[in-house]
Amino acid sequence: MSTTSRDERVARARAALAHAELRTGARSVLTPPPSQHVDPAAVLRLAGDPSGPASSAEPPASEGLVGLESPRPEPSATADVDVDADTMPTPRRTSLLTAERPALPVPDQLAEVLPDGLRRGATTAVLGSTSLVLTLLAHACSGGAWAAVVGQPTIGLLAAAQAGVALDRLALVPRPGTEAVGVLAALVDGVDVVVVGPDVMLGDADRRRLSARARERGAVLLPTVAWAGASTVLTVEHARWTGVGAGDGRLRTHSLRVSRTGRGSAAVPHAIDVTLPLSPGAAVRSDAARPVAEQAPERALRLVG
């Protein structure tokens, strides 16, 4: 029985990971220079993928497998030209999620405060309104993206569905407990949008590591609590519900005053007024969306009997 050396096992594991990255586009990968040819069949053969073309030959080291560092040739003692290691071509690291995939969409009414949408790899804090968080989730996931809500047990599935959130692509972790950091790290690895609620106990170092992981993985962090280092902070300053009359009706719309602060392009403060719902396909009857102040006149009570 032939034994596999440690280096061979490591090479196979790396090639299998590179093959998975090529299929899913879910990680940053190493791409060779344009002059270097990449043979996908070599990745399949080294990873042992049965769906790939069968071949008993081992892939040559010069094929430059994606995800593997191609070994540099040893300089020959008889070579006429000296080989400078600094001038040799090296693989370039590119992020498939943050550079090639577009930002997640937001409602047109919020374009003034989020002109670039929800940028992948960014941390956008939303403070003061669960309705606004659900609206952002609904639009962000309208194209098939997945979302997760961690540490926010008060969020309602009925409210999420009415806001337009696709429940079949929504994961809930109401109380992660002491494993909050590990749970969030795992979700950032595989979910497009991760909402971090107030029941998640994190330190500043944990927040910095999670933001860095989101930048690497191309996920969107959406904390609903203060988050040091957030690129954009949306704060609801004023809120008002409409639709309730004098003992009748129900809540129909939610008017918000949203202010934006942050870093970079969000460093200039800006505020807008929006009225929820803004989810795709949501409609509000014009005869039902009446302000609370516009109540019917009260009927005086009289003593009888």
C-alpha positions in Angstrom: 0.0 0.0 0.0 1.5 3.3 -1.0 1.6 6.1 1.6 1.0 9.7 0.9 3.6 12.2 2.3 2.5 15.2 4.3 3.4 17.6 1.5 1.2 15.6 -1.0 -1.7 15.7 1.4 -1.3 19.5 1.9 -1.1 20.0 -1.8 -4.3 17.9 -2.4 -6.1 19.8 0.4 -5.1 23.2 -1.1 -6.1 22.1 -4.6 -9.5 20.9 -3.4 -10.0 24.2 -1.7 -9.0 26.1 -4.8 -11.4 23.9 -6.9 -14.3 24.8 -4.5 -13.4 28.5 -4.8 -13.4 28.3 -8.6 -16.9 26.8 -8.6 -18.5 29.0 -6.0 -16.6 32.2 -6.2 -16.9 32.5 -2.4 -13.3 33.4 -1.5 -10.3 35.4 -2.5 -8.1 33.3 -4.8 -4.7 33.6 -6.2 -4.6 34.2 -10.0 -1.5 33.8 -12.1 -0.2 36.5 -14.3 -1.7 36.8 -17.8 1.3 35.2 -19.4 0.9 32.1 -17.2 -1.5 29.4 -18.4 -3.9 27.8 -15.9 -5.2 24.4 -16.7 -8.4 23.7 -14.7 -8.0 20.0 -15.4 -4.9 20.1 -13.3 -6.8 21.4 -10.3 -9.4 18.6 -10.8 -6.7 15.9 -11.0 -4.8 17.0 -8.0 -8.0 17.4 -5.9 -9.1 14.0 -7.0 -12.4 15.2 -8.4 -14.2 12.3 -10.1 -16.1 14.7 -12.3 -12.9 16.0 -13.9 -11.1 14.3 -16.8 -9.3 11.2 -15.8 -5.5 11.2 -16.1 -2.8 9.3 -14.4 -0.2 11.9 -15.0 0.6 14.3 -12.2 0.2 18.0 -13.1 3.5 19.7 -13.8 4.6 22.3 -11.3 4.7 25.0 -14.0 0.9 25.0 -14.6 0.3 27.5 -11.9 -2.6 26.1 -10.0 -5.0 28.6 -8.7 -4.7 28.9 -4.9 -1.2 27.3 -4.9 2.0 29.1 -4.9 3.8 28.1 -8.1 7.4 27.1 -7.3 10.0 29.4 -8.6 12.7 27.7 -10.8 16.1 27.2 -9.3 18.8 29.3 -11.0 21.1 27.2 -13.0 24.8 27.3 -12.3 25.5 27.3 -16.1 22.9 29.9 -17.0 24.2 32.9 -18.9 21.7 35.3 -17.4 21.4 35.9 -13.7 17.8 35.2 -12.3 16.6 38.0 -10.1 13.9 36.7 -7.7 12.3 40.2 -7.5 11.7 40.4 -11.2 10.0 37.0 -11.5 6.3 36.9 -12.0 4.3 36.2 -8.8 0.6 35.4 -8.4 -1.8 38.4 -7.9 -4.4 38.2 -5.1 -7.8 39.4 -6.1 -11.1 39.4 -4.2 -13.9 37.9 -6.2 -16.5 39.2 -3.7 -15.4 42.8 -3.1 -13.9 43.6 -6.5 -15.9 41.7 -9.1 -19.4 41.3 -7.4 -21.6 44.4 -7.2 -22.9 46.0 -4.1 -26.3 44.8 -2.7 -29.2 47.1 -3.7 -31.0 49.5 -1.4 -34.3 51.3 -1.8 -34.2 54.3 -4.1 -35.4 56.5 -1.3 -32.2 55.7 0.7 -29.9 56.3 -2.2 -29.0 59.8 -0.8 -27.5 58.2 2.3 -26.3 55.0 0.7 -25.3 56.1 -2.8 -23.1 52.9 -3.3 -25.7 50.5 -1.9 -24.6 48.0 0.7 -21.0 47.6 -0.2 -19.6 44.1 0.2 -17.0 43.9 2.9 -18.3 47.1 4.6 -19.8 47.5 8.0 -23.0 49.6 8.0 -24.6 50.3 11.4 -28.3 50.9 11.6 -29.5 52.4 14.9 -32.9 53.1 16.2 -35.3 51.2 13.9 -35.9 47.5 13.3 -38.3 48.4 10.5 -35.4 50.1 8.6 -33.2 47.0 9.2 -35.9 44.8 7.7 -36.3 47.1 4.7 -32.6 47.0 4.0 -32.6 43.2 4.3 -35.6 42.9 1.9 -33.9 44.9 -0.8 -30.5 43.4 -0.3 -31.8 39.8 -0.6 -34.2 40.5 -3.4 -31.7 39.2 -5.9 -31.2 35.9 -4.2 -28.7 36.8 -1.4 -28.8 35.2 2.0 -29.1 36.9 5.4 -28.7 36.1 9.0 -29.9 37.8 12.2 -27.8 37.1 15.3 -28.6 38.3 18.8 -31.9 40.0 18.2 -34.6 37.7 19.6 -37.3 40.5 19.4 -37.4 40.4 15.6 -40.6 39.1 14.2 -40.9 36.8 11.3 -44.3 38.1 10.4 -42.9 41.7 10.3 -40.0 40.5 8.2 -42.3 38.8 5.7 -44.5 41.9 5.5 -41.4 44.0 4.9 -40.5 41.7 1.9 -37.7 39.6 3.4 -37.5 36.1 1.9 -37.8 33.9 4.9 -36.5 30.9 3.0 -33.1 32.7 2.8 -33.1 34.1 6.3 -31.3 32.4 9.3 -32.0 33.4 12.9 -29.7 32.9 15.9 -31.6 34.7 18.6 -29.3 33.9 21.5 -25.7 32.8 20.5 -24.5 32.9 24.1 -20.8 32.6 24.7 -20.2 31.3 21.2 -21.2 34.6 19.6 -17.8 35.3 18.1 -17.6 31.8 16.5 -21.2 31.9 15.2 -20.7 35.3 13.6 -17.3 34.3 12.0 -19.0 31.2 10.5 -21.9 33.2 9.2 -19.6 35.9 7.7 -17.9 33.1 5.8 -21.0 31.9 4.0 -23.8 34.5 4.2 -24.2 37.7 2.3 -25.7 40.0 5.0 -25.2 39.4 8.8 -27.2 41.5 11.2 -25.6 41.8 14.7 -28.2 42.6 17.4 -27.9 43.9 20.9 -27.8 40.5 22.6 -24.4 39.7 21.2 -21.6 40.5 23.7 -18.5 41.6 21.8 -15.4 43.5 22.7 -13.7 46.1 20.6 -11.1 43.6 19.4 -13.8 41.1 18.4 -15.6 43.8 16.4 -12.3 44.8 14.6 -11.6 41.1 13.7 -15.2 40.6 12.5 -15.0 43.7 10.3 -11.7 42.6 8.9 -13.2 39.1 8.2 -16.2 40.7 6.5 -13.8 42.7 4.2 -11.9 39.5 3.3 -15.0 37.4 2.7 -17.1 40.1 1.0 -20.0 40.0 3.5 -22.0 42.9 4.7 -22.1 43.5 8.4 -25.3 45.2 9.6 -25.0 45.9 13.4 -28.0 47.4 15.1 -25.8 48.7 18.0 -22.9 51.1 18.1 -19.9 49.7 16.2 -16.5 51.2 16.4 -15.0 51.5 12.9 -18.2 51.3 11.0 -17.8 52.8 7.5 -21.4 54.1 7.6 -23.8 54.8 10.5 -27.5 55.3 9.9 -29.3 56.8 12.9 -33.1 57.2 13.2 -33.6 60.5 14.9 -37.4 60.8 14.8 -40.1 58.2 14.0 -43.9 58.4 13.7 -46.5 55.7 12.9 -49.7 56.4 10.9 -52.9 54.4 10.3 -54.5 54.3 13.8 -57.8 56.1 14.3 -60.0 56.6 17.4 -60.2 53.0 18.5 -59.9 51.6 15.0 -57.4 51.0 12.2 -53.9 49.5 12.5 -50.4 50.7 11.9 -49.8 51.2 8.2 -46.7 53.4 7.6 -43.7 54.4 9.5 -42.2 57.9 8.9 -38.5 58.2 9.8 -35.9 60.9 9.9 -32.6 59.1 9.0 -29.2 60.8 9.5 -26.0 59.4 8.1 -22.5 59.7 9.5 -19.3 57.7 9.0 -16.0 57.6 7.2 -14.8 58.2 3.7 -17.6 59.2 1.4 -20.0 59.1 4.4 -18.0 61.6 6.4 -20.2 64.4 5.3 -23.4 64.3 7.5 -26.7 64.0 5.7 -30.3 63.5 6.7 -33.4 62.5 4.8 -37.1 61.7 5.5 -38.5 58.4 4.4 -41.8 56.6 4.9 -41.8 52.8 5.3 -42.6 50.3 3.9 -40.2 50.6 1.0 -40.0 46.9 0.3 -40.4 45.6 -3.3 -44.1 45.1 -4.1 -45.3 46.5 -0.9 -48.3 48.8 -1.3 -50.2 51.0 1.2 -53.8 51.9 0.7 -54.2 55.7 0.4 -57.4 55.7 2.4 -55.8 53.8 5.3 -52.6 55.7 5.7 -54.0 58.5 7.8 -51.9 60.2 10.6 -52.7 59.5 14.2 -53.4 63.1 14.8 -56.4 63.0 12.3 -58.7 61.2 14.6 -62.5 61.1 14.5 -64.2 63.4 17.0 -64.8 61.8 20.4 -68.3 60.9 21.4 -69.4 62.1 24.8 -70.6 59.5 27.3 -73.9 60.0 29.1 -75.3 58.4 32.1 -78.3 56.1 31.5 -80.7 54.3 33.9 
